[in-house]
Every structure is written in structure tokens, then in C-alpha cells.
Amino acid sequence: MIEFQQVIYTYPGQENEPSLKDISITIPEGSFVSILGANGSGKSTLARHINALLTPVKGKVIVCGIDTSHEEQVWEIRRHAGMVFQNPDNQLVAPTVEDDVAFGLENLGLPPRDIEQRMDEAMRDTGVDRLRKQPPHQLSGGEKQRVSLAGIIAMQPQILVMDEATSMLDPAGRREVMKVIGDLHRRHGLTVIQITHHMEEALYGDTVIIMQDGRIVMQGTTREVFQHPERLLNAGLDLPFPVRLRRELQQRGWPLSSSGIDEDELAEEIWTLLSKS
């Protein structure tokens, strides 16, 4: 569904310091990929190539069979690949929630009946249908981001790119947005690419890509990647809480396995050990 072929990208004026250095990856349809990296690692630059906000200086990016360097295909690419950004206020443009969700659909020139149907379904899927008559600027951060998400989902993209979409939210807001994204991925088979620095969010996905200094330094299933905490720390990253706690207990002599990555697995192992003792 998404393919990067030896992609190099430099921002204007920084020709001697590429932000992406020979990136080659393939992301299959239906994946839920977390792209992690410290500030300046190139992860957001990579994400913006997926919907042709940026195009390679060298190499190719192919999205749903379309070369993103073909300028006449940009809007077709963006119909396939919807993007939710860091600040939801930058994506909210209408006086009410339902008008905001309908905005992109009206630009597509869809019949009113189709607009109404897609709008209703997207608001139900993201849990904002009860807010439909409210002004977006009066909502909480988490609610605003779900309205932004509803506007993208209504367009029925095959790919959803979340570019640090939860970074301005409090923990409760992050959890509610990630729950919605997980539900959409499971129910509709969306291909999800999330760019995040909140390590716990990576546990929602099935694949992790680690970037450092414009390169991919590690990739694999979520379970595989988080079994190598030292490599993550060397890449300037923190560890998800259950992985960090497991590591610290192991260092204190607890005979825990190295394969578990989530809280439920850790709790079950600790309970088993305490029961035996």
C-alpha cells in the first residue's frame, strides 16, 4: 500500500543535511505502524511524504499505486491518505461540529444524501455525534481531535496518518483518541501510521519503526522491537511504562520473561510469582 524507494529529502537551505537518508520501507495494507524517534529524527518528514505534502529529492514514494511526485495526482493521493495533525484547531474550519465534518465531503461534490450518511457514520465511529450542534472551539482538546478525525474518516480514506496527533492532549484525551483509532483500525481495516513520542501509544500497533538522524535504525513487530530496550534507549527514546517496569524488576532479580510488553502480561507474571512464593 505504501512504498518508499531509496528516498532522500532535504529541506530548502539544508542541502548538506538530509532529513531523510536513503529510506526504503514497505507498509502493507491493513497495518498499524508506529514510527518513533527523538526530535529531529525525521519521523514527521517521513509522514508528510505519504500524502504528498512533501516529495522526495531522490527516490520514490508510491501510495496506493500512485507515484507522489506526479503533481496532477496529489488530490487523488490525499483521498487515499488522510492526515490528522498535532493541533486540532488548525483543522477545524466550520461553526458547528456537523458542518466541520461535512466540509470535506461538500468539496468532493457529493450528493446531499451521501454527505449526510457519511457524516453520521463518521461522527458515530468517533463518538462525537452527541456534539454535532456545538461550536468546535468550545470543546475539549480530545473532543476537538476526534472531530478532526471524524472529518478525515468521512472522506473514507484507505490510509490514516496521525502526525503527533495526541501530543497536545492530556493523558485522558490521548487514551480516548487512541481507543477510537484502534476501533477504526479493527472495524474498517484502515492502514494506520502514527507518528508519536508517547511510547505507550506504540503498544496499540502491530509494527514499530525506529528512526534516528534521518535513517531507519530498527523495525519489526511491536513485540520484537520492545524486547530490545537498550537499543531504544540508545536511539534517544524512553520505554513504555510496562516495559520499563519489567526491565527494572529484572535488574532487581525478579525472574520475569523478556517477551511481555503490555501491562496485563506483566501483572499476570507478577501475580504468578507472588502466588508461588
Salt bridges, closest charged atoms under 4 A:
GLU76 OE2 - HIS80 NE2 3.39
ASP89 OD1 - LYS144 NZ 3.01
GLU98 OE1 - ARG132 NH1 3.16
GLU98 OE2 - LYS133 NZ 2.58
ASP120 OD1 - ARG132 NH2 2.92
ASP125 OD1 - ARG187 NH2 2.79
ASP125 OD2 - HIS188 NE2 3.02
GLU143 OE2 - ARG130 NH2 3.51
ASP163 OD2 - ARG48 NE 3.10
GLU164 OE2 - LYS43 NZ 3.71
GLU164 OE1 - HIS197 ND1 2.93
GLU176 OE2 - ARG146 NE 3.24
ASP183 OD2 - LYS179 NZ 3.18
ASP183 OD1 - ARG186 NH2 2.47
GLU201 OE2 - ARG174 NE 3.97
ASP213 OD2 - LYS21 NZ 3.11
GLU230 OE2 - ARG247 NH2 2.41
ASP238 OD1 - ARG244 NH1 3.81
GLU265 OE2 - ARG223 NH2 2.97
GLU269 OE2 - ARG246 NH1 2.82
